[in-house]
Amino acid sequence: MKKLRIALIYNSYEDSQPAEKADQGSLWHLRQMIRGIARGLRRSGHEVVVIPIAGDLSRLQRKLIRLRPDIVFNQYDDVVHGALYEMRIAAFIRMLGYRITGSPALGLGLNRYKYMALSLLKGAGIPIPPSTVIVERVSDINGHKWVFPLIVHAAQEHAGIGLDRGSVVHTKKALKEKARDVLATYKQPALVQHFLPGREFNVGLLGGRKIQVMPLAEVDYSRLPLAIPPIMSYAAKWVETSVEYKRTRIICPAKVDAGLTALIGKTAVKAFRAVGGWGYGRVDVRLDEDGQPRVLEVNCNPCLDSGLGLARSAEQAGIDYPHLLQTILKAAFEGPPFDMQLPIFNTKSGGGRVGR
């Protein structure tokens, strides 16, 4: 690939609450990851300009006009509960006429509208957990017949936000209490699903027109105390000092027979394509009571930190970190199908005025 001028964007917004040092979901850890991505891209000979975004899109527009990048490497991730800026940022950049890595706005939006995405998957014949229901008021719970245990999510969050030790419920009373907590705390509906008892896998996907399935990674909860539910909660994912984090481990490559590996990979690719995913992603899958894979979530904007998540799985496939980033760039230049290059804003002058 020729040398590219790359604008690497990320969300630099900080709220008034300082993050704990042990919290790997903090802005400090994000900036470390961004530096790592920039180093990896520069190692491949590209020119990289890092652009933090804290909400002012007119400022982003001016910077891009001055820089005139060949591509925008998108690492923008929402931090405000219930926000949908991931899809808006991607749409804005495409409206300016710049190429962008990763999934288009639709995929990123469905990534956050969990119930909508799961409903789409179900309609496409892709298995999801039974009893997937959206709860907008606590009284909605009375209108359903529930088979416990259930798991209760915040319907528009990601990265384990809203999942904790009380998220798996075994009674209608506990279900109402957890749903009420989600509605009050996150100002969004609760997503309720049957809690699947089987093994859990992260399926890394890489590529544009041709998707490569990375070696499976299994989430091993076997060392957790019985009082803590085996789920990828926020603590298990990010908080280094928590019991959940210390007792949950990722096994990559997972020990799975060839038939099940192929079925999980095929299911993950279908789910990723169904929501409009592109370039790279991660699909979380859990086995049901019959040992069949069901899709928990399609993540169109997964962590790209070196040595973790997708990068860890890619290493098992013989793909080093710079090569991983190069493949993501290549997919962006292939472009998602039917994505027309139709800039709406005038980027030829510094004014950035809307074209008439």
Sequence and secondary structure as in RCSB ss.txt:
>XXXX:A:sequence
MKKLRIALIYNSYEDSQPAEKADQGSLWHLRQMIRGIARGLRRSGHEVVVIPIAGDLSRLQRKLIRLRPDIVFNQ
YDDVVHGALYEMRIAAFIRMLGYRITGSPALGLGLNRYKYMALSLLKGAGIPIPPSTVIVERVSDINGHKWVFPL
IVHAAQEHAGIGLDRGSVVHTKKALKEKARDVLATYKQPALVQHFLPGREFNVGLLGGRKIQVMPLAEVDYSRLP
LAIPPIMSYAAKWVETSVEYKRTRIICPAKVDAGLTALIGKTAVKAFRAVGGWGYGRVDVRLDEDGQPRVLEVNC
NPCLDSGLGLARSAEQAGIDYPHLLQTILKAAFEGPPFDMQLPIFNTKSGGGRVGR
>XXXX:A:secstr
    EEEEEEE    SS   TTBTTSHHHHHHHHHHHHHHHHHTT EEEEEEESS HHHHHHHHHHH  SEEEEE
    STT  HHHHHHHHHHHHT  BSS  HHHHHHHH HHHHHHHHHHTT    SS EEESSGGGGGGS   S E
EEEETT  TTTT  TTSEE SHHHHHHHHHHHHHHHSS EEEEE   S EEEEEEEESSS EE   EEEE TTS 
TTS SS  HHHHHBTTSHHHHH EEESS    HHHHHHHHHHHHHHHHHTT  EEEEEEEEE TTS EEEEEEES
S    TTSHHHHHHHHTT  HHHHHHHHHHHHHH  TT      B  SSTT  B  
